[in-house]
């Protein structure tokens, strides 16, 4: 059975922030291309939910936190088999301090 993909409010806000930043600093076309790439990367999870590596910095939390990398962004997700979905929790710029990743709820 294929799992659905659910974006948390936090992840959506981070995703929108990325779009806004690149729209202002580069162009709307660059922003669209980057955010489309991030979004399309998450679609791979429907058929291969365990494709991402386990996120070591979130190991102490309950649940199976994993991530995908697209360019310089880490897409953090949780496999939620109880709800038959993959929850996208954060889109994290890997150029930031890695410890900041624990902000993910």
C-alpha positions as CSV (number, residue, x, y, z in Angstrom):
1,X,0.0,0.0,0.0
2,X,1.3,3.4,-0.9
3,X,1.5,6.0,1.9
4,X,0.2,9.5,1.5
5,X,2.4,12.5,2.0
6,X,1.4,15.1,4.6
7,X,3.2,18.4,5.0
8,X,3.1,19.9,8.6
9,X,2.4,23.6,9.0
10,X,6.0,24.1,10.1
11,X,7.3,22.5,6.9
12,X,5.0,24.5,4.7
13,X,6.2,27.7,6.3
14,X,9.8,26.8,5.8
15,X,9.1,25.8,2.2
16,X,7.4,29.1,1.6
17,X,10.3,31.0,3.2
18,X,12.7,29.3,0.8
19,X,10.5,30.4,-2.1
20,X,10.2,34.0,-0.9
21,X,14.0,34.2,-0.2
22,X,15.0,33.0,-3.7
23,X,12.3,35.1,-5.3
24,X,13.8,38.2,-3.8
25,X,17.5,37.3,-4.0
26,X,17.5,35.6,-7.4
27,X,14.2,35.5,-9.3
28,X,10.8,33.9,-9.2
29,X,11.9,31.4,-11.8
30,X,14.9,30.3,-9.7
31,X,12.6,30.1,-6.6
32,X,10.0,28.0,-8.5
33,X,12.7,25.6,-9.9
34,X,14.2,25.1,-6.5
35,X,10.9,24.6,-4.7
36,X,9.5,22.3,-7.4
37,X,12.7,20.2,-7.1
38,X,12.2,19.9,-3.3
39,X,8.6,19.0,-3.7
40,X,9.2,16.4,-6.4
41,X,11.9,14.8,-4.2
42,X,9.3,14.1,-1.6
43,X,7.1,12.3,-4.2
44,X,9.7,9.6,-4.3
45,X,8.6,8.7,-0.8
46,X,5.2,7.4,-1.9
47,X,6.7,4.3,-3.4
48,X,9.9,4.1,-1.4
49,X,9.2,5.5,2.1
50,X,12.4,4.2,3.7
51,X,14.7,5.6,0.9
52,X,15.9,8.3,3.3
53,X,18.6,7.9,5.9
54,X,17.8,7.9,9.6
55,X,18.3,11.4,11.1
56,X,20.9,10.8,13.8
57,X,20.3,14.2,15.5
58,X,16.6,13.3,16.2
59,X,17.2,9.7,17.4
60,X,16.2,10.5,21.0
61,X,12.7,11.3,19.8
62,X,10.1,8.6,19.4
63,X,9.4,7.7,15.8
64,X,11.4,7.0,12.7
65,X,12.8,10.3,11.5
66,X,14.5,10.1,8.1
67,X,15.7,12.6,5.6
68,X,16.3,13.2,1.9
69,X,18.8,15.7,0.4
70,X,17.9,18.0,-2.4
71,X,20.7,20.4,-3.4
72,X,21.6,22.1,0.0
73,X,18.3,21.2,1.7
74,X,17.5,18.4,4.0
75,X,13.9,17.2,3.9
76,X,13.1,15.7,7.3
77,X,10.2,13.3,7.5
78,X,8.5,10.8,9.8
79,X,7.1,7.5,8.8
80,X,3.6,7.4,10.5
81,X,2.3,3.9,9.7
82,X,-0.6,4.4,12.2
83,X,-2.0,7.1,9.9
84,X,-0.7,5.5,6.7
85,X,1.3,8.6,5.8
86,X,4.7,10.2,5.5
87,X,4.8,13.4,7.4
88,X,7.2,16.1,6.0
89,X,8.3,17.9,9.2
90,X,11.0,20.3,7.9
91,X,12.9,21.6,5.0
92,X,16.3,22.5,6.5
93,X,19.1,24.4,4.9
94,X,22.2,22.3,5.5
95,X,24.4,25.4,5.5
96,X,23.0,26.2,9.0
97,X,24.3,24.8,12.2
98,X,23.3,21.1,12.3
99,X,22.2,21.4,16.0
100,X,19.5,23.8,14.9
101,X,17.7,20.8,13.3
102,X,16.3,19.9,16.7
103,X,13.9,22.8,16.4
104,X,11.7,20.4,14.4
105,X,8.5,19.5,16.2
